[in-house]
Amino acid sequence: MKTAIRARAAAAALIGLSLVGAPKIAFADIKDYEFQLVDPTVQAGTDKIVTVKLLNKRTGKPVPDAVIFASRLDMAPDGMQEMVTKLTPMPGTEPGTYRFKATFSMAGRWQLSLGAKVQGETGTVESKLVVTAQK
């Protein structure tokens, strides 16, 4: 009887040690990702291209194949959030870049709001970037 109790205690101790000594797996957090504008200025007018990069902030590497499911372009930075323009997704030129075609009907600051899912991560990358349209 005492042998069985000692064997169970030894097994429990070994399991406990293996859990304590196991390497910790580092999971990425959705906050480790961010969108950045490739060029923060565009010329006012029709069919202008805005390009953004999605980066992993820990590694500095671009993140390809994200699914952008929400996008909006308005003049909220200049107090005109009702001034909205249509965004049309375009193919990226490099992995981790995402391009949009839009009409910038007037000069000023435009807010590009994006929501994206990164493969293998839970949560949503959300970003609000300011693009300046110049005459």
C-alpha positions, 0 to 999 in steps of 0.5 A: 500500500505504501509503495503504491502511494509513493509511486503515485506521489513520485509520478505527480512530482514528475508531472509537476516538474515537467510542467514547470520546466516546459518551454513557454510558447509565445503567442502573438497578440492582435495588438502586435499588428498595425497598418501603416500608410506607404504614402500619407499624401495623395493628389485630390481627384478621381481614381487615386491609389492609397497603399497601406502595409500590415506589419507585425510590430514584434518582427517588423515583417509584412503580414500577407493574406490578411482578410480586410472586411471593413473599410471606410474613407471619410473626412472625419479629421476635418469635422466632416464625417458625413463626407464619405467616398467609396473605396475599391480594393486593388491587388497589392504589389508586394506581400503585406501591402493592400491597395485601395482606389478612391476619389478624393473630391476635395483637398484636406485630411481623410480618415482611412478606417480598416478592419482586418483578420490575420490568419491564425490569430483571434480578434480584429486588427483595427486602424484609423489612418489619416491621408492628406489630399492636396490640390 
